[in-house]
Amino acid sequence: MSDIWAVVPAAGSGSRMAQSQSKQYLPLYGRSLLDWSVAALLDYAGLRGCVVALPEGDLGREHSAVLSDPRVQLCAGGASRADSVAAGLGALPARDEDWVLVHDAARPCLGQAQLEALIETVTASGVGGLLATPVTDTLKRGSAEGRVTDTLDRDSIWSAQTPQMFQVGDLRTALHQAAHRNLKVTDEASAMEAAGFPVQLVRGAGSNLKVTYAPDMQLAAFWLKTLYPQLTDSAGKPS
């Protein structure tokens, strides 16, 4: 029987937040964004373990209760997301046929219903996949001068989220091939697609937002309060 593992790439700086500290360490309700993201994975009873890829200089710092959980292992990440995920996969004591969930460090509002739906869909079909939501806005393609060049058909367009779940051996192969071909991959699904592996879409939720800009913190606070009322009530006001 295949085991389920997780990797959380958290070695980036989140420069678009314009904050003095790295985005993954920003606090909400007494926990960092990273802690909330990792804790959501640890709440899944079937998870064997989780590797968090941090900046090398952060490995020796004092860590939170979440990152000190015995199921969590820390490793040094890389210069890019793909490098950090590859490092995390290298640190996993997993078999090629095992499954791995890759989740954003700054996506703290993952609900257990969505996580379980992804795991159940992927393991039942044997085809890797990702949480995603259909795009509802009208999409425009723009020129370098800021002019609209055309309108895209949104009916087949989805917004990718995480976790993204693939077999460990396949994802290792896909990331290696992407690096060898010097392909820029912004998520694991794009590496799998480029390597010719099938990837399925599993409908996620709008609450599973990625904190990218400063105003996103307020929205994340709202969703955390909705998803985890007991934890957020005990923590008081968000930091």
C-alpha positions as a Python dict, from the first residue, in 0.01 Angstrom:
ca = {
    (1, 'M'): (0, 0, 0),
    (2, 'S'): (131, 344, -93),
    (3, 'D'): (203, 599, 179),
    (4, 'I'): (117, 969, 164),
    (5, 'W'): (379, 1235, 239),
    (6, 'A'): (400, 1612, 206),
    (7, 'V'): (654, 1873, 99),
    (8, 'V'): (618, 2243, 174),
    (9, 'P'): (858, 2472, -17),
    (10, 'A'): (919, 2770, 212),
    (11, 'A'): (1257, 2908, 106),
    (12, 'G'): (1129, 3217, -79),
    (13, 'S'): (1124, 3572, 49),
    (14, 'G'): (779, 3682, -73),
    (15, 'S'): (911, 4015, -198),
    (16, 'R'): (571, 4129, -329),
    (17, 'M'): (446, 4159, 30),
    (18, 'A'): (690, 4450, 93),
    (19, 'Q'): (749, 4327, 451),
    (20, 'S'): (1067, 4330, 660),
    (21, 'Q'): (1042, 3955, 725),
    (22, 'S'): (988, 3665, 486),
    (23, 'K'): (623, 3616, 397),
    (24, 'Q'): (596, 3264, 534),
    (25, 'Y'): (673, 3390, 886),
    (26, 'L'): (409, 3663, 896),
    (27, 'P'): (177, 3604, 1197),
    (28, 'L'): (-198, 3550, 1202),
    (29, 'Y'): (-383, 3449, 1519),
    (30, 'G'): (-66, 3347, 1699),
    (31, 'R'): (72, 3130, 1417),
    (32, 'S'): (280, 3208, 1112),
    (33, 'L'): (138, 3153, 764),
    (34, 'L'): (379, 2861, 735),
    (35, 'D'): (253, 2705, 1059),
    (36, 'W'): (-109, 2725, 945),
    (37, 'S'): (-19, 2569, 609),
    (38, 'V'): (178, 2282, 762),
    (39, 'A'): (-78, 2224, 1038),
    (40, 'A'): (-354, 2171, 781),
    (41, 'L'): (-151, 1886, 632),
    (42, 'L'): (-70, 1736, 972),
    (43, 'D'): (-442, 1733, 1055),
    (44, 'Y'): (-484, 1459, 793),
    (45, 'A'): (-452, 1137, 994),
    (46, 'G'): (-308, 936, 706),
    (47, 'L'): (-4, 1159, 650),
    (48, 'R'): (323, 972, 711),
    (49, 'G'): (542, 1281, 734),
    (50, 'C'): (617, 1627, 597),
    (51, 'V'): (939, 1793, 480),
    (52, 'V'): (955, 2173, 499),
    (53, 'A'): (1223, 2333, 280),
    (54, 'L'): (1349, 2651, 449),
    (55, 'P'): (1620, 2905, 368),
    (56, 'E'): (1946, 2745, 480),
    (57, 'G'): (2007, 3024, 728),
    (58, 'D'): (1676, 2951, 903),
    (59, 'L'): (1744, 2588, 982),
    (60, 'G'): (1918, 2672, 1309),
    (61, 'R'): (1658, 2913, 1442),
    (62, 'E'): (1411, 2828, 1717),
    (63, 'H'): (1105, 2671, 1559),
    (64, 'S'): (737, 2666, 1647),
    (65, 'A'): (545, 2375, 1794),
    (66, 'V'): (408, 2295, 1449),
    (67, 'L'): (752, 2269, 1287),
    (68, 'S'): (878, 2076, 1591),
    (69, 'D'): (614, 1806, 1542),
    (70, 'P'): (787, 1464, 1516),
    (71, 'R'): (631, 1411, 1173),
    (72, 'V'): (802, 1725, 1037),
    (73, 'Q'): (1153, 1726, 895),
    (74, 'L'): (1336, 2041, 787),
    (75, 'C'): (1577, 2075, 497),
    (76, 'A'): (1750, 2355, 308),
    (77, 'G'): (1555, 2479, 9),
    (78, 'G'): (1687, 2611, -320),
    (79, 'A'): (1689, 2925, -530),
    (80, 'S'): (1356, 2843, -696),
    (81, 'R'): (1034, 2667, -598),
    (82, 'A'): (1128, 2369, -814),
    (83, 'D'): (1467, 2348, -645),
    (84, 'S'): (1305, 2355, -300),
    (85, 'V'): (1053, 2086, -394),
    (86, 'A'): (1332, 1870, -536),
    (87, 'A'): (1526, 1915, -212),
    (88, 'G'): (1220, 1820, -12),
    (89, 'L'): (1166, 1510, -222),
    (90, 'G'): (1529, 1417, -171),
    (91, 'A'): (1483, 1436, 206),
    (92, 'L'): (1168, 1222, 208),
    (93, 'P'): (1211, 861, 322),
    (94, 'A'): (956, 765, 59),
    (95, 'R'): (929, 505, -216),
    (96, 'D'): (873, 594, -579),
    (97, 'E'): (519, 454, -566),
    (98, 'D'): (424, 665, -264),
    (99, 'W'): (223, 985, -304),
    (100, 'V'): (339, 1334, -211),
    (101, 'L'): (133, 1646, -147),
    (102, 'V'): (313, 1970, -232),
    (103, 'H'): (156, 2269, -58),
    (104, 'D'): (236, 2642, -63),
    (105, 'A'): (381, 2785, 258),
    (106, 'A'): (162, 3095, 215),
    (107, 'R'): (-167, 2914, 156),
    (108, 'P'): (-284, 2893, 519),
    (109, 'C'): (-659, 2842, 467),
    (110, 'L'): (-665, 2487, 335),
    (111, 'G'): (-982, 2311, 448),
    (112, 'Q'): (-984, 1945, 540),
    (113, 'A'): (-1277, 1876, 306),
    (114, 'Q'): (-1077, 1995, 5),
    (115, 'L'): (-763, 1809, 117),
    (116, 'E'): (-952, 1485, 163),
    (117, 'A'): (-1132, 1527, -171),
    (118, 'L'): (-797, 1562, -349),
    (119, 'I'): (-648, 1259, -175),
    (120, 'E'): (-952, 1039, -233),
    (121, 'T'): (-984, 1137, -602),
    (122, 'V'): (-617, 1087, -680),
    (123, 'T'): (-570, 760, -494),
    (124, 'A'): (-891, 614, -637),
    (125, 'S'): (-794, 693, -997),
    (126, 'G'): (-417, 654, -972),
    (127, 'V'): (-378, 982, -1165),
    (128, 'G'): (-201, 1276, -1002),
    (129, 'G'): (-382, 1604, -971),
    (130, 'L'): (-424, 1939, -806),
    (131, 'L'): (-687, 2149, -636),
    (132, 'A'): (-814, 2422, -869),
    (133, 'T'): (-1114, 2649, -920),
    (134, 'P'): (-1284, 2749, -1246),
    (135, 'V'): (-1208, 3107, -1346),
    (136, 'T'): (-1513, 3333, -1320),
    (137, 'D'): (-1368, 3667, -1436),
    (138, 'T'): (-1350, 3766, -1801),
    (139, 'L'): (-988, 3720, -1907),
    (140, 'K'): (-801, 3965, -2129),
    (141, 'R'): (-464, 3927, -2298),
    (142, 'G'): (-266, 4252, -2291),
    (143, 'S'): (19, 4399, -2490),
    (144, 'A'): (341, 4548, -2353),
    (145, 'E'): (176, 4889, -2392),
    (146, 'G'): (-115, 4789, -2167),
    (147, 'R'): (-369, 4751, -2448),
    (148, 'V'): (-612, 4462, -2480),
    (149, 'T'): (-517, 4231, -2765),
    (150, 'D'): (-798, 3976, -2727),
    (151, 'T'): (-1043, 3814, -2485),
    (152, 'L'): (-983, 3456, -2378),
    (153, 'D'): (-1247, 3184, -2355),
    (154, 'R'): (-1269, 3124, -1979),
    (155, 'D'): (-1488, 2812, -2005),
    (156, 'S'): (-1186, 2580, -1995),
    (157, 'I'): (-961, 2791, -1771),
    (158, 'W'): (-891, 2696, -1411),
    (159, 'S'): (-695, 2871, -1138),
    (160, 'A'): (-437, 2634, -991),
    (161, 'Q'): (-408, 2590, -616),
    (162, 'T'): (-221, 2358, -384),
    (163, 'P'): (-183, 2093, -260),
    (164, 'Q'): (-78, 1922, -579),
    (165, 'M'): (-46, 1545, -544),
    (166, 'F'): (170, 1310, -750),
    (167, 'Q'): (361, 987, -713),
    (168, 'V'): (705, 1055, -570),
    (169, 'G'): (904, 885, -846),
    (170, 'D'): (708, 1054, -1124),
    (171, 'L'): (747, 1399, -972),
    (172, 'R'): (1120, 1348, -920),
    (173, 'T'): (1150, 1250, -1286),
    (174, 'A'): (943, 1547, -1405),
    (175, 'L'): (1141, 1802, -1201),
    (176, 'H'): (1471, 1652, -1318),
    (177, 'Q'): (1363, 1669, -1682),
    (178, 'A'): (1245, 2028, -1642),
    (179, 'A'): (1577, 2131, -1488),
    (180, 'H'): (1770, 1950, -1763),
    (181, 'R'): (1565, 2127, -2032),
    (182, 'N'): (1591, 2461, -1847),
    (183, 'L'): (1213, 2488, -1833),
    (184, 'K'): (1059, 2744, -1600),
    (185, 'V'): (795, 2561, -1398),
    (186, 'T'): (579, 2760, -1158),
    (187, 'D'): (410, 2459, -1003),
    (188, 'E'): (449, 2082, -993),
    (189, 'A'): (164, 2023, -1237),
    (190, 'S'): (344, 2218, -1509),
    (191, 'A'): (651, 1999, -1466),
    (192, 'M'): (436, 1685, -1485),
    (193, 'E'): (257, 1816, -1794),
    (194, 'A'): (587, 1893, -1968),
    (195, 'A'): (709, 1540, -1892),
    (196, 'G'): (397, 1389, -2049),
    (197, 'F'): (223, 1270, -1734),
    (198, 'P'): (-157, 1305, -1707),
    (199, 'V'): (-279, 1559, -1452),
    (200, 'Q'): (-636, 1589, -1326),
    (201, 'L'): (-821, 1886, -1182),
    (202, 'V'): (-998, 1847, -848),
    (203, 'R'): (-1233, 2129, -761),
    (204, 'G'): (-1107, 2332, -467),
    (205, 'A'): (-1248, 2631, -282),
    (206, 'G'): (-1200, 3006, -312),
    (207, 'S'): (-1110, 3015, 58),
    (208, 'N'): (-784, 2835, -20),
    (209, 'L'): (-616, 3160, -122),
    (210, 'K'): (-244, 3225, -157),
    (211, 'V'): (-125, 3525, 43),
    (212, 'T'): (69, 3731, -212),
    (213, 'Y'): (2, 4097, -136),
    (214, 'A'): (-47, 4277, 197),
    (215, 'P'): (-431, 4306, 166),
    (216, 'D'): (-450, 3926, 133),
    (217, 'M'): (-370, 3900, 505),
    (218, 'Q'): (-712, 4041, 597),
    (219, 'L'): (-889, 3790, 374),
    (220, 'A'): (-679, 3506, 516),
    (221, 'A'): (-772, 3616, 868),
    (222, 'F'): (-1141, 3599, 774),
    (223, 'W'): (-1113, 3247, 633),
    (224, 'L'): (-902, 3119, 924),
    (225, 'K'): (-1167, 3249, 1161),
    (226, 'T'): (-1430, 3061, 959),
    (227, 'L'): (-1234, 2735, 930),
    (228, 'Y'): (-1082, 2723, 1278),
    (229, 'P'): (-1307, 2922, 1516),
    (230, 'Q'): (-1179, 2754, 1832),
    (231, 'L'): (-812, 2812, 1750),
    (232, 'T'): (-862, 3170, 1638),
    (233, 'D'): (-1090, 3259, 1929),
    (234, 'S'): (-831, 3141, 2180),
    (235, 'A'): (-559, 3341, 2003),
    (236, 'G'): (-752, 3668, 2016),
    (237, 'K'): (-710, 3935, 1752),
    (238, 'P'): (-495, 3852, 1448),
    (239, 'S'): (-143, 3990, 1460),
}
